[in-house]
């Protein structure tokens, strides 16, 4: 098993094709107000981003249907940023900029969206992440591999202080280039960190089980959930 995928954590929304809860009623995703304080943590987000992760039976077939669905996405305020594929090439990661968080959530519940997913050969209930980007480094690199790290923290400002003290140079030495920091729309203490992977071997050593450096950082920074790692490679 890939070391980068050894940990697990909760997901914002799991979109079933039926979109019903245990009582048989339609499940409506809920949003909570995001809290904020001083410094970077309280600045207006650069953008709201939705990431959809799912498996497909045939990537080329899926891509054809996905591209045909662009007008529907645009009508709901979603603009494509990137498409990536995991180490399992049937796993697809779609990143889109969302003009409006609620409209983006509504889009995931549309009958038309579910039907398009079925038509394109999506083979499992998609996992959907909705987040506000609060820091965007955008390193100018040619690396196509990405690592998204997800975890929950006790206090964002305390975590950010520890993250900055660790320093981007330290992370670069571990094969990871800072790309962005995002906070979950529904829970602002659930974080998503995106990195370029410059050295896969070093990155896996940093993220692997038993990494004392990572354990110490998470303890010092107030991380209070197991981290989840998602590695993928851009195809667009």
Backbone as CSV, one residue per row, in Angstrom:
resi,resn,N_x,N_y,N_z,CA_x,CA_y,CA_z,C_x,C_y,C_z
1,UNK,0.847,-1.197,0.000,0.000,0.000,0.000,0.880,1.244,0.000
2,UNK,0.490,2.251,-0.769,1.240,3.489,-0.835,1.311,4.136,0.540
3,UNK,2.529,4.482,0.983,2.694,5.089,2.289,1.914,6.380,2.425
4,UNK,1.748,7.118,1.313,1.063,8.402,1.375,-0.426,8.240,1.632
5,UNK,-0.936,7.035,1.562,-2.364,6.828,1.757,-2.643,5.945,2.974
6,UNK,-1.716,5.901,3.921,-1.846,4.995,5.048,-2.837,5.480,6.095
7,UNK,-3.050,6.795,6.196,-3.886,7.334,7.257,-5.293,7.585,6.751
8,UNK,-6.238,7.751,7.666,-7.614,8.046,7.276,-8.159,9.181,8.114
9,UNK,-9.185,9.871,7.577,-9.845,10.956,8.305,-11.241,11.128,7.738
10,UNK,-12.048,11.952,8.410,-13.411,12.148,7.933,-13.430,13.017,6.691
11,UNK,-14.468,12.846,5.863,-14.619,13.574,4.619,-15.811,14.508,4.754
12,UNK,-15.758,15.652,4.095,-16.837,16.638,4.190,-18.170,16.045,3.755
13,UNK,-18.239,15.628,2.507,-19.492,15.129,1.937,-19.177,13.846,1.187
14,UNK,-19.981,12.836,1.356,-19.913,11.688,0.461,-21.204,11.703,-0.335
15,UNK,-21.079,11.905,-1.636,-22.247,12.057,-2.500,-22.643,10.702,-3.063
16,UNK,-23.740,10.144,-2.573,-24.230,8.878,-3.128,-25.080,9.181,-4.346
17,UNK,-25.203,8.201,-5.231,-26.010,8.410,-6.420,-27.472,8.628,-6.044
18,UNK,-27.909,8.042,-4.920,-29.304,8.213,-4.509,-29.505,9.506,-3.731
19,UNK,-28.415,9.982,-3.074,-28.481,11.205,-2.282,-29.587,11.143,-1.240
20,UNK,-29.648,10.053,-0.483,-30.639,9.940,0.575,-29.946,9.586,1.858
21,UNK,-30.600,9.917,2.998,-30.056,9.529,4.289,-30.731,8.242,4.748
22,UNK,-30.427,7.820,5.988,-30.913,6.526,6.469,-32.435,6.487,6.585
23,UNK,-33.068,7.646,6.685,-34.527,7.663,6.790,-35.212,7.671,5.448
24,UNK,-34.384,7.722,4.362,-34.959,7.715,3.029,-35.225,9.107,2.490
25,UNK,-34.970,10.146,3.286,-35.166,11.511,2.836,-33.926,12.024,2.125
26,UNK,-34.123,13.011,1.273,-32.992,13.595,0.551,-32.043,14.252,1.524
27,UNK,-30.736,13.926,1.385,-29.723,14.488,2.282,-29.292,15.848,1.760
28,UNK,-29.405,16.877,2.585,-28.996,18.224,2.197,-27.704,18.578,2.905
29,UNK,-26.598,18.861,2.165,-25.369,19.254,2.815,-25.553,20.550,3.583
30,UNK,-24.901,20.656,4.727,-25.011,21.837,5.566,-23.689,22.587,5.609
31,UNK,-23.781,23.917,5.704,-22.597,24.747,5.844,-22.683,25.496,7.164
32,UNK,-21.512,25.666,7.779,-21.442,26.448,9.004,-20.649,27.709,8.739
33,UNK,-20.854,28.717,9.568,-20.081,29.942,9.426,-18.625,29.656,9.760
34,UNK,-17.711,30.203,8.964,-16.290,30.033,9.231,-15.825,31.100,10.193
35,UNK,-15.100,30.680,11.251,-14.561,31.645,12.196,-13.254,32.196,11.668
36,UNK,-12.808,33.339,12.209,-11.564,33.949,11.760,-11.034,34.857,12.836
37,UNK,-9.696,34.994,12.867,-9.055,35.920,13.784,-7.994,36.674,13.021
38,UNK,-6.995,37.216,13.706,-6.064,38.142,13.064,-5.088,37.445,12.132
39,UNK,-4.259,38.256,11.455,-3.201,37.795,10.573,-3.788,37.033,9.373
40,UNK,-2.979,36.112,8.811,-3.382,35.398,7.603,-4.709,34.664,7.798
41,UNK,-4.939,34.151,9.011,-6.104,33.310,9.245,-7.410,34.053,9.083
42,UNK,-7.414,35.387,9.215,-8.657,36.131,9.164,-8.858,36.863,7.855
43,UNK,-7.895,36.796,6.942,-8.028,37.507,5.684,-9.127,36.873,4.829
44,UNK,-9.734,37.694,3.993,-10.721,37.178,3.061,-10.074,36.115,2.185
45,UNK,-10.700,34.938,2.033,-10.093,33.877,1.228,-9.812,34.337,-0.195
46,UNK,-8.713,33.817,-0.757,-8.404,34.128,-2.146,-9.492,33.583,-3.061
47,UNK,-9.998,32.404,-2.737,-11.046,31.789,-3.538,-11.613,30.594,-2.789
48,UNK,-12.791,30.177,-3.225,-13.385,28.950,-2.723,-13.164,27.872,-3.774
49,UNK,-12.729,26.713,-3.316,-12.370,25.627,-4.227,-13.128,24.367,-3.840
50,UNK,-13.591,23.645,-4.851,-14.202,22.335,-4.639,-13.325,21.271,-5.280
51,UNK,-13.031,20.222,-4.534,-12.300,19.073,-5.071,-13.229,17.868,-5.031
52,UNK,-13.383,17.217,-6.168,-14.188,15.999,-6.262,-13.252,14.840,-6.574
53,UNK,-13.353,13.795,-5.783,-12.500,12.617,-5.944,-13.390,11.396,-6.151
54,UNK,-13.151,10.659,-7.218,-13.911,9.437,-7.448,-13.163,8.510,-8.400
55,UNK,-13.641,7.256,-8.478,-13.081,6.293,-9.418,-13.917,6.263,-10.684
56,UNK,-13.247,5.956,-11.797,-13.949,5.851,-13.073,-13.591,4.521,-13.730
57,UNK,-14.525,4.009,-14.528,-14.289,2.734,-15.199,-13.330,2.896,-16.381
58,UNK,-13.440,4.021,-17.083,-12.608,4.283,-18.264,-12.318,5.775,-18.295
59,UNK,-11.053,6.154,-18.113,-10.720,7.564,-17.973,-11.084,8.375,-19.215
60,UNK,-10.771,7.872,-20.409,-11.039,8.633,-21.637,-12.537,8.838,-21.836
61,UNK,-13.330,7.804,-21.543,-14.779,7.945,-21.628,-15.263,8.985,-20.627
62,UNK,-14.762,8.880,-19.397,-15.154,9.845,-18.373,-14.799,11.269,-18.794
63,UNK,-13.582,11.453,-19.320,-13.122,12.791,-19.684,-13.995,13.401,-20.781
64,UNK,-14.400,12.591,-21.739,-15.268,13.079,-22.823,-16.575,13.610,-22.254
65,UNK,-17.220,12.832,-21.376,-18.490,13.257,-20.787,-18.275,14.465,-19.881
66,UNK,-17.191,14.457,-19.126,-16.893,15.575,-18.224,-16.738,16.871,-19.010
67,UNK,-16.010,16.832,-20.107,-15.818,18.032,-20.924,-17.140,18.518,-21.513
68,UNK,-17.999,17.602,-21.892,-19.299,17.982,-22.450,-20.182,18.670,-21.404
69,UNK,-19.904,18.410,-20.145,-20.731,18.949,-19.061,-20.269,20.335,-18.603
70,UNK,-19.281,20.909,-19.271,-18.734,22.208,-18.846,-19.804,23.307,-18.741
71,UNK,-20.748,23.422,-19.683,-21.769,24.477,-19.542,-22.573,24.374,-18.252
72,UNK,-22.887,23.162,-17.820,-23.635,22.985,-16.568,-22.809,23.445,-15.382
73,UNK,-21.516,23.104,-15.391,-20.652,23.547,-14.294,-20.558,25.069,-14.262
74,UNK,-20.379,25.678,-15.418,-20.259,27.142,-15.471,-21.546,27.814,-14.999
75,UNK,-22.690,27.232,-15.351,-23.974,27.773,-14.922,-24.091,27.771,-13.405
76,UNK,-23.391,26.842,-12.764,-23.406,26.742,-11.300,-22.168,27.369,-10.663
77,UNK,-21.452,28.182,-11.434,-20.336,28.951,-10.884,-19.073,28.168,-10.646
78,UNK,-18.874,27.058,-11.358,-17.690,26.224,-11.180,-16.796,26.309,-12.411
79,UNK,-15.516,26.593,-12.180,-14.538,26.696,-13.265,-13.414,25.695,-13.016
80,UNK,-13.112,24.881,-14.019,-12.089,23.851,-13.862,-10.703,24.466,-13.662
81,UNK,-9.976,23.944,-12.667,-8.589,24.335,-12.439,-7.641,23.212,-12.868
82,UNK,-7.797,22.033,-12.285,-6.908,20.921,-12.628,-7.653,19.593,-12.596
83,UNK,-7.105,18.637,-13.323,-7.527,17.231,-13.254,-6.288,16.413,-12.930
84,UNK,-6.409,15.513,-11.969,-5.291,14.653,-11.608,-5.731,13.202,-11.518
85,UNK,-4.739,12.303,-11.603,-5.005,10.862,-11.454,-4.083,10.320,-10.366
86,UNK,-4.621,9.414,-9.558,-3.860,8.850,-8.468,-2.909,7.756,-8.908
87,UNK,-2.209,7.162,-7.953,-1.355,6.007,-8.255,-2.200,4.887,-8.851
88,UNK,-3.431,4.769,-8.379,-4.440,3.949,-9.043,-5.031,4.850,-10.130
89,UNK,-4.721,4.618,-11.412,-5.134,5.562,-12.460,-6.638,5.689,-12.641
90,UNK,-7.413,4.800,-12.022,-8.862,4.942,-12.097,-9.385,5.989,-11.118
91,UNK,-8.523,6.442,-10.180,-8.917,7.461,-9.215,-8.640,8.836,-9.802
92,UNK,-9.675,9.660,-9.888,-9.583,10.975,-10.519,-9.825,12.064,-9.478
93,UNK,-9.054,13.151,-9.583,-9.184,14.307,-8.702,-9.483,15.529,-9.559
94,UNK,-10.652,16.148,-9.359,-11.028,17.344,-10.116,-11.046,18.533,-9.170
95,UNK,-10.283,19.567,-9.482,-10.257,20.788,-8.677,-10.912,21.905,-9.463
96,UNK,-11.903,22.566,-8.825,-12.639,23.634,-9.491,-12.756,24.850,-8.581
97,UNK,-12.666,26.016,-9.158,-12.929,27.257,-8.435,-14.441,27.450,-8.376
98,UNK,-14.930,27.803,-7.193,-16.368,27.986,-6.991,-16.669,29.459,-6.749
99,UNK,-17.532,30.043,-7.569,-17.922,31.443,-7.382,-18.756,31.627,-6.128
100,UNK,-19.502,30.582,-5.760,-20.390,30.659,-4.608,-20.438,29.290,-3.938
101,UNK,-20.123,29.246,-2.640,-20.032,27.965,-1.939,-21.361,27.224,-1.926
102,UNK,-22.459,27.935,-1.675,-23.745,27.264,-1.602,-24.163,26.712,-2.965
103,UNK,-23.921,27.485,-4.028,-24.253,26.995,-5.368,-23.436,25.749,-5.710
104,UNK,-22.164,25.736,-5.258,-21.323,24.571,-5.507,-21.888,23.346,-4.801
105,UNK,-22.326,23.523,-3.556,-22.927,22.414,-2.829,-24.233,21.962,-3.489
106,UNK,-25.022,22.931,-3.928,-26.280,22.585,-4.595,-26.013,21.768,-5.862
107,UNK,-24.943,22.115,-6.572,-24.592,21.406,-7.802,-24.390,19.919,-7.550
108,UNK,-23.773,19.586,-6.403,-23.495,18.175,-6.117,-24.777,17.376,-5.897
109,UNK,-25.884,18.048,-5.568,-27.124,17.345,-5.309,-28.081,17.318,-6.476
110,UNK,-27.702,17.937,-7.592,-28.599,17.968,-8.748,-28.773,16.573,-9.357
111,UNK,-29.992,16.279,-9.749,-30.252,15.027,-10.464,-29.391,14.964,-11.720
112,UNK,-29.251,16.092,-12.415,-28.445,16.154,-13.629,-26.989,15.775,-13.353
113,UNK,-26.460,16.214,-12.207,-25.080,15.881,-11.846,-24.931,14.385,-11.625
114,UNK,-25.868,13.787,-10.910,-25.794,12.348,-10.644,-25.900,11.552,-11.938
115,UNK,-26.796,12.002,-12.830,-26.957,11.295,-14.096,-25.705,11.405,-14.960
116,UNK,-25.059,12.566,-14.942,-23.819,12.741,-15.702,-22.727,11.834,-15.167
117,UNK,-22.641,11.699,-13.849,-21.644,10.820,-13.248,-21.868,9.373,-13.669
118,UNK,-23.121,8.946,-13.653,-23.427,7.578,-14.078,-23.054,7.366,-15.547
119,UNK,-23.418,8.338,-16.377,-23.143,8.246,-17.814,-21.644,8.173,-18.087
120,UNK,-20.848,8.877,-17.278,-19.403,8.934,-17.509,-18.666,7.721,-16.954
121,UNK,-19.359,6.877,-16.185,-18.724,5.673,-15.659,-18.084,5.847,-14.300
122,UNK,-18.555,6.820,-13.514,-18.078,6.941,-12.133,-18.517,5.705,-11.375
123,UNK,-17.559,5.027,-10.730,-17.841,3.700,-10.190,-17.927,3.632,-8.674
124,UNK,-17.822,4.780,-7.996,-18.007,4.766,-6.547,-18.590,6.107,-6.113
125,UNK,-19.210,6.188,-4.925,-19.723,7.469,-4.460,-18.579,8.488,-4.339
126,UNK,-18.696,9.623,-5.014,-17.608,10.609,-4.969,-17.433,11.203,-3.568
127,UNK,-16.213,11.590,-3.267,-15.919,12.355,-2.055,-15.704,13.794,-2.483
128,UNK,-16.338,14.721,-1.774,-16.337,16.120,-2.178,-15.813,16.987,-1.038
129,UNK,-14.822,17.816,-1.357,-14.217,18.716,-0.397,-14.513,20.154,-0.837
130,UNK,-14.976,20.985,0.074,-15.227,22.389,-0.232,-14.425,23.225,0.746
131,UNK,-13.581,24.104,0.228,-12.615,24.799,1.070,-12.374,26.230,0.614
132,UNK,-11.929,27.060,1.551,-11.509,28.423,1.254,-9.989,28.500,1.269
133,UNK,-9.395,28.961,0.177,-7.943,29.123,0.113,-7.559,30.372,0.898
134,UNK,-6.682,30.223,1.893,-6.262,31.374,2.694,-4.793,31.730,2.487
135,UNK,-4.052,30.859,1.828,-2.677,31.184,1.439,-2.377,30.447,0.141
136,UNK,-1.783,31.154,-0.801,-1.522,30.571,-2.110,-0.110,30.934,-2.543
137,UNK,0.837,30.017,-2.347,2.232,30.278,-2.711,2.474,30.082,-4.204
138,UNK,1.770,29.099,-4.793,1.919,28.819,-6.220,3.381,28.798,-6.675
139,UNK,4.170,27.839,-6.212,5.570,27.776,-6.644,5.670,27.581,-8.148
140,UNK,6.584,28.305,-8.746,6.759,28.183,-10.203,7.663,26.981,-10.467
141,UNK,7.048,25.840,-10.610,7.802,24.612,-10.833,7.125,23.812,-11.935
142,UNK,7.867,22.866,-12.479,7.326,21.994,-13.522,6.856,20.656,-12.966
143,UNK,6.872,20.515,-11.629,6.459,19.259,-11.022,4.963,19.062,-11.202
144,UNK,4.575,17.859,-11.606,3.172,17.544,-11.843,2.535,16.766,-10.692
145,UNK,3.360,16.176,-9.829,2.820,15.408,-8.716,2.406,16.332,-7.586
146,UNK,1.258,16.048,-6.989,0.721,16.840,-5.893,0.458,15.947,-4.685
147,UNK,0.547,16.551,-3.517,0.165,15.880,-2.280,-0.784,16.793,-1.527
148,UNK,-1.979,16.290,-1.239,-2.915,17.016,-0.389,-2.938,16.351,0.978
149,UNK,-2.716,17.148,2.009,-2.730,16.660,3.386,-3.933,17.279,4.083
150,UNK,-4.715,16.443,4.721,-5.917,16.918,5.425,-5.833,16.512,6.886
151,UNK,-6.094,17.461,7.787,-6.256,17.138,9.206,-6.974,18.275,9.919
152,UNK,-7.337,18.013,11.169,-8.043,18.984,12.003,-7.092,19.523,13.055
153,UNK,-7.229,20.808,13.387,-6.372,21.424,14.401,-7.231,22.048,15.498
154,UNK,-6.625,22.211,16.676,-7.344,22.825,17.795,-7.527,24.319,17.571
155,UNK,-6.489,24.966,17.064,-6.511,26.416,16.885,-5.700,26.778,15.643
156,UNK,-6.341,27.433,14.689,-5.665,27.702,13.419,-4.454,28.611,13.595
157,UNK,-4.584,29.668,14.373,-3.476,30.615,14.516,-2.248,29.959,15.157
158,UNK,-2.482,29.109,16.164,-1.369,28.402,16.795,-0.726,27.440,15.800
159,UNK,-1.564,26.746,15.014,-1.024,25.834,14.002,-0.203,26.596,12.970
160,UNK,-0.726,27.732,12.490,-0.033,28.496,11.455,1.326,28.983,11.946
161,UNK,1.390,29.389,13.211,2.661,29.826,13.792,3.674,28.682,13.760
162,UNK,3.243,27.480,14.142,4.144,26.323,14.121,4.539,25.959,12.693
163,UNK,3.595,26.052,11.777,3.858,25.735,10.367,4.897,26.697,9.792
164,UNK,4.754,27.983,10.091,5.711,28.967,9.586,7.073,28.835,10.256
165,UNK,7.070,28.447,11.519,8.347,28.243,12.208,9.085,27.039,11.649
166,UNK,8.350,26.014,11.263,8.994,24.871,10.615,9.672,25.330,9.332
167,UNK,8.998,26.174,8.556,9.597,26.811,7.389,9.460,26.019,6.106
168,UNK,9.200,26.743,5.006,9.037,26.083,3.714,10.333,25.445,3.240
169,UNK,11.491,25.993,3.693,12.777,25.397,3.304,12.914,23.995,3.890
170,UNK,12.451,23.816,5.136,12.496,22.497,5.769,11.630,21.508,5.006
171,UNK,10.444,21.948,4.614,9.550,21.055,3.865,10.109,20.765,2.473
172,UNK,10.756,21.772,1.867,11.357,21.554,0.545,12.451,20.493,0.626
173,UNK,13.194,20.481,1.735,14.234,19.472,1.916,13.641,18.076,2.061
174,UNK,12.344,18.006,2.414,11.646,16.723,2.530,10.927,16.365,1.225
175,UNK,11.193,17.129,0.164,10.604,16.819,-1.135,9.252,17.441,-1.386
176,UNK,8.874,18.459,-0.589,7.555,19.073,-0.717,7.675,20.589,-0.838
177,UNK,7.079,21.155,-1.883,7.075,22.598,-2.092,5.697,23.148,-1.739
178,UNK,5.652,24.122,-0.839,4.376,24.702,-0.425,3.609,25.247,-1.623
179,UNK,2.327,24.893,-1.711,1.473,25.443,-2.775,0.318,26.248,-2.195
180,UNK,-0.485,25.648,-1.311,-1.596,26.411,-0.746,-2.026,25.846,0.598
181,UNK,-2.707,26.703,1.370,-3.361,26.328,2.619,-4.828,26.682,2.470
182,UNK,-5.703,25.748,2.828,-7.143,25.998,2.738,-7.830,25.548,4.018
183,UNK,-8.962,26.207,4.319,-9.771,25.866,5.488,-11.140,25.390,5.013
184,UNK,-11.616,24.342,5.645,-12.897,23.769,5.263,-14.016,24.788,5.428
185,UNK,-14.956,24.810,4.479,-16.057,25.761,4.533,-16.949,25.514,5.752
186,UNK,-17.169,24.256,6.098,-18.061,23.927,7.206,-17.358,23.927,8.561
187,UNK,-16.049,23.716,8.593,-15.281,23.655,9.841,-13.923,24.284,9.573
188,UNK,-13.738,25.531,9.988,-12.536,26.286,9.622,-11.275,25.765,10.293
189,UNK,-11.395,24.818,11.219,-10.205,24.195,11.814,-9.845,22.882,11.130
190,UNK,-10.596,22.499,10.099,-10.163,21.377,9.253,-9.399,21.975,8.086
191,UNK,-8.140,21.546,7.926,-7.226,22.168,6.977,-6.872,21.225,5.837
192,UNK,-6.564,21.841,4.709,-6.097,21.114,3.528,-4.833,21.813,3.039
193,UNK,-3.725,21.088,3.025,-2.449,21.629,2.583,-2.100,20.982,1.257
194,UNK,-1.733,21.805,0.282,-1.371,21.268,-1.022,0.094,21.563,-1.304
195,UNK,0.822,20.520,-1.711,2.246,20.626,-2.012,2.538,20.087,-3.407
196,UNK,3.571,20.639,-4.049,4.199,19.978,-5.187,5.158,18.936,-4.628
197,UNK,5.164,17.752,-5.209,6.124,16.732,-4.789,7.350,16.828,-5.689
198,UNK,8.465,17.237,-5.125,9.701,17.337,-5.905,10.552,16.085,-5.792
199,UNK,10.329,15.310,-4.710,11.081,14.074,-4.496,10.149,13.082,-3.802
200,UNK,9.669,12.099,-4.537,8.662,11.172,-4.011,9.210,10.342,-2.851
201,UNK,10.443,9.896,-2.961,11.037,9.052,-1.914,11.098,9.813,-0.591
202,UNK,11.581,11.059,-0.639,11.673,11.867,0.581,10.288,12.185,1.131
203,UNK,9.347,12.481,0.229,7.995,12.807,0.672,7.344,11.613,1.365
204,UNK,7.551,10.413,0.835,6.968,9.222,1.445,7.616,8.918,2.796
205,UNK,8.904,9.211,2.911,9.571,9.016,4.195,8.995,9.968,5.239
206,UNK,8.693,11.206,4.822,8.130,12.206,5.737,6.711,11.830,6.148
207,UNK,5.940,11.282,5.201,4.530,10.993,5.465,4.290,9.573,5.970
208,UNK,5.302,8.749,5.963,5.113,7.350,6.314,4.884,7.125,7.797
209,UNK,4.312,5.969,8.148,4.091,5.642,9.560,5.413,5.586,10.309
210,UNK,5.398,6.119,11.525,6.610,6.126,12.336,7.508,7.324,12.101
211,UNK,7.058,8.298,11.295,7.854,9.503,11.062,7.838,10.365,12.321
212,UNK,8.948,10.373,13.050,9.021,11.113,14.311,8.926,12.616,14.082
213,UNK,9.519,13.106,12.983,9.454,14.540,12.684,8.011,14.986,12.491
214,UNK,7.253,14.216,11.722,5.864,14.576,11.472,5.048,14.491,12.754
215,UNK,5.266,13.451,13.539,4.547,13.297,14.794,4.821,14.467,15.731
216,UNK,6.082,14.891,15.808,6.432,16.013,16.690,5.783,17.302,16.204
217,UNK,5.832,17.542,14.893,5.220,18.767,14.380,3.738,18.788,14.695
218,UNK,3.033,17.687,14.446,1.589,17.663,14.666,1.254,17.868,16.140
219,UNK,2.076,17.288,17.011,1.852,17.463,18.440,2.070,18.920,18.848
220,UNK,3.170,19.511,18.381,3.490,20.901,18.725,2.472,21.880,18.137
221,UNK,1.929,21.547,16.967,1.042,22.469,16.250,-0.424,22.314,16.649
222,UNK,-0.730,21.322,17.480,-2.112,21.148,17.920,-2.991,20.419,16.931
223,UNK,-2.412,19.532,16.133,-3.217,18.698,15.239,-3.930,17.651,16.081
224,UNK,-5.260,17.580,15.957,-6.006,16.678,16.833,-6.810,15.624,16.074
225,UNK,-6.362,15.290,14.859,-6.974,14.180,14.124,-5.893,13.477,13.333
226,UNK,-6.100,12.205,12.983,-5.123,11.537,12.107,-5.074,12.262,10.763
227,UNK,-3.891,12.445,10.178,-3.809,13.087,8.870,-4.235,12.125,7.765
228,UNK,-4.720,12.694,6.684,-5.028,11.911,5.496,-4.197,12.470,4.355
229,UNK,-3.550,11.584,3.596,-2.685,11.985,2.498,-3.282,11.497,1.184
230,UNK,-3.367,12.396,0.206,-3.840,12.051,-1.122,-2.801,12.506,-2.135
231,UNK,-2.179,11.548,-2.833,-1.166,11.862,-3.846,-1.754,11.628,-5.223
232,UNK,-1.501,12.564,-6.138,-1.990,12.423,-7.503,-1.082,13.186,-8.464
233,UNK,-1.276,12.946,-9.753,-0.465,13.604,-10.773,-1.374,14.338,-11.747
234,UNK,-1.032,15.592,-12.047,-1.837,16.388,-12.961,-1.763,15.804,-14.374
235,UNK,-2.907,15.859,-15.065,-2.939,15.387,-16.454,-3.377,16.492,-17.402
236,UNK,-3.576,17.702,-16.885,-3.950,18.816,-17.746,-3.089,20.036,-17.444
